[in-house]
Amino acid sequence: MSNNIIKQETPPQPPESIDNKSVADMGNNGLTATRDSNIHCLTIIGQIEGHIVLPPQNKTTKYEHVIPQLVAVEESREVEGLLVVLNTVGGDVEAGLALAEMIATLSKPTVSLVLGGGHSIGVPLAVSTDYSFIVPSATMTIHPIRMSGMIIGVPQTYEYFNKMQDRILQFICDHSHITIDKLKEYMLKTGELANDIGTVLIGEEATRCGLIDEIGGVSKAIIKLKQLIDERKQA
């Protein structure tokens, strides 16, 4: 009498499958797509969370999670370029500006892609890279800074607002082709936003004024990033 033994075979894994542990180690805001890829993708989505913890139902990008990733990208021998994908409503001004400064000071090539929206403090993040793209349907809102919580009604508060706003304006102008006068005009424009002042730029409008470099999607962004990586190798 023979025993019939049924053997369970493990299905073959595709060669390009992503290592789950590697993805977990990279966190929720970015990963290197495949083992052979030399590009790190960083996503900045929802609201940028800074010094105050936002409600759990809010979709957020926590800046304390992004900072170590940017340091890891700079230190990694495998990663040769950074792709920043944005769909953000804005958020904490100082946290967003800190991330923008970190991206701008990376020694490796960087490219940004605005999908959906790159509003408020998302504008400095979008222009902080070496080259920027926006899809035709995406929008970017430029408006004066705001502050929540208790505000002391003294002249120094107004001066502080002005100084912080100047920092943001200067950063945007230093990392794009828009003039500071045009940027201020957009920021202080009335009649475009309901119950607010500012301007909404849609796709091509953002490229026409020099804020974003080019209209394009994922394929164009990756092609440009690989081009910048090759140029860096040859330099």
Phi, psi and omega in degrees: 000124184261143177269127177269114181255122179266121180262131176269122180261135177285125180299140180297140179270139177298144184298334184262013182296148184275134176290116184300323181295320180297320179296317180297321181294329182282344180090184186273347189261005179175156175201160173272121196303314179224169181296332183270355184282145176251014182246133174257131179257122178248122179258132175241105189232163176063227182253136179280116183269128182246245185282342181248131179286127181275161179304150186297336180282350179281136172280120187229158167245115184273124186293333178288345174273329184281322183305311179297328178296318180294322176295318180296321177298317180296323184273338187291137176278335182280322183278124182247351180202157182237127174252118180257118180253123185244134166211080190230147176269358183108211180145217182298122186295310183293322178295315179296319179292325177297317178294319179298319178296320179296315180297318182295333184260008174292143179278345183268154181300142181224143177223140177246153178223119180267117177243132178077285181203148173225071191269157170056239180289353173292339179295309176301325178294321181293324183267358185287345183274171179294328180212145185230144176234155173219138177284155185302329185269356182283156180232154177225126180257126177249121181210164177295158180289156179231161177225135178256163180091195183286133178237131179275126184278069179230159180303329181298328178296316179297319179296321178297317177302315181298317180296316180295320179294321177297322178300316181292314179301316182295320179297314181299315181293325179292334186245015175215190182249012179275146178276155182293327178294318179293320180296317177295323178299315177296319185294324186256013182289137177252156176092353181263319180256140178289128178057030181200171173241150182141188184220142172254121178256130181253125172039261186297331178299324180292330178278325181297323182275356177091007180287314179246147186287318190203151171279135179174169181243207186298313184298316179296320181296317181291319178300315180296319180296318178295324177297316179295324178296316179297319179297323180293322179294324183280343183289000000 
